[in-house]
Each structure stands twice: as structure tokens, then as C-alpha cells.
């Protein structure tokens, strides 16, 4: 796909809704859930479009040095920041199942432990597992309603996993997004997108079709 004209208007429209609902979201973030209710391309205030793209490119390149769990094989890379206790991250997980191993798409899931007191312990349990991908699947496949959420049991993070999670959290801050999930990719034209929230199935499909080979 040479450009993203088909899904860019939808992202902008949802971004307007997100701004209108921001006070409500802030209140809910302070309660039980962090609601990622919007999906939009990152846009900083002030810099030119080229400067914005340079910033986006830097953030996407930095994601390569994160500690991530890969699904699928191929050169078409998509990075996804997630919290193991995040219902909206779980929605993205469910929506991506049909894309695993399709058309050279590789999803790289970057765990952060920022949403709940149990988040870091569950993220550490995934990273410290003998098979992190299987542990990640367990957390998502056994995901439940409140107060359970992520299906894996939390542990006390080791020094190493704490270091990895802190680094991932610093990279997440570079996206300038208010919460998880955050999806990052480069489209065929070379343009970088950083999208927050759980996109609609249609929008997610359009995004993945546009990922650069």
C-alpha cells in the first residue's frame, strides 16, 4: 500500500473524540482502568512535519533496543507497547491473531508495568519465563474480567527484569502517548506512525497492510 489515505481520516476523527473525552479518561486512569479510548497518529505541537517525522523515526528506531517478545517472522515489523493488566492491550492481542505469520509480518510486543500494582510482577513473570512467548500467550489467553485481568501469576521482579522494564518504560515515554497500547510501524512510503489505543478491526487491518516490507 503506497499511502495511508484510507485510514488517516479515521485516525484524525477518533483523535478529535479523544481530545473531547480527555478529562473523563484522566479520571478513569486514576481509578481502576487506564482507558486508551483513542487512536491517532502522533503529532507534536509546534515542530514542522519533517521535524515530527524525525522524532517519530528516532522513537521507532529506539524500539529495536527494547526488551520485546516476537510473534511471527519476517521483515515487516510492528512494535506494540502493552501492559499485562490492560484490557485494551488484550483487545489488540485478540485482533492480531489472524495476522501472525501472514505476509512477513512480525509483531514485537514490548511489556511495561505501569497500569496497576500487579503489572510489573506479571510483566516480569513473562520476561523471566523459560519461554516468554508461551508466558505472554498464557497471560492473554487466560485474560479475565476485573479484578483478575492478566492470566499469568505475578512474581517479584529480578534485578535484570526490573532493568528491562524500566528501559521499556523510558522508551514508552518517548512516544508521548498517555497510555497503552501503543502501536508503532513504518509504512511503505517510509512514513512512521505511532498510534495509541485499540484500533477498530478495519483500521488495524489497513495499518498492517501498509507496513513496509
Residue, then its C-alpha position, 0 to 999 in steps of 0.5 A: x500500500x503506497x499511502x495511508x489515505x484510507x485510514x488517516x481520516x479515521x485516525x484524525x476523527x477518533x483523535x478529535x473524540x479523544x481530545x473531547x473525552x480527555x478529562x473523563x479518561x484522566x479520571x478513569x486512569x486514576x481509578x481502576x482502568x487506564x482507558x486508551x479510548x483513542x487512536x491517532x497518529x502522533x503529532x507534536x505541537x509546534x515542530x514542522x512535519x519533517x521535524x515530527x517525522x524525525x522524532x517519530x523515526x528516532x522513537x521507532x528506531x529506539x524500539x529495536x533496543x527494547x526488551x520485546x517478545x516476537x510473534x511471527x517472522x519476517x521483515x515487516x515489523x510492528x512494535x506494540x507497547x502493552x501492559x499485562x493488566x490492560x484490557x485494551x492491550x488484550x483487545x489488540x492481542x485478540x485482533x492480531x491473531x489472524x495476522x501472525x505469520x501472514x505476509x512477513x509480518x512480525x509483531x514485537x510486543x514490548x511489556x511495561x508495568x505501569x497500569x496497576x500494582x500487579x503489572x510489573x510482577x506479571x510483566x516480569x513473570x513473562x520476561x523471566x519465563x523459560x519461554x516468554x512467548x508461551x508466558x505472554x500467550x498464557x497471560x492473554x489467553x487466560x485474560x479475565x474480567x476485573x479484578x483478575x485481568x492478566x492470566x499469568x501469576x505475578x512474581x517479584x521482579x529480578x534485578x535484570x527484569x526490573x532493568x528491562x522494564x524500566x528501559x521499556x518504560x523510558x522508551x514508552x515515554x518517548x512516544x508521548x502517548x498517555x497510555x497503552x497500547x501503543x502501536x508503532x510501524x513504518x509504512x511503505x512510503x517510509x512514513x512512521x506512525x505511532x498510534x495509541x489505543x485499540x484500533x477498530x478491526x478495519x483500521x488495524x487491518x489497513x495499518x498492517x497492510x501498509x507496513x513496509x516490507 
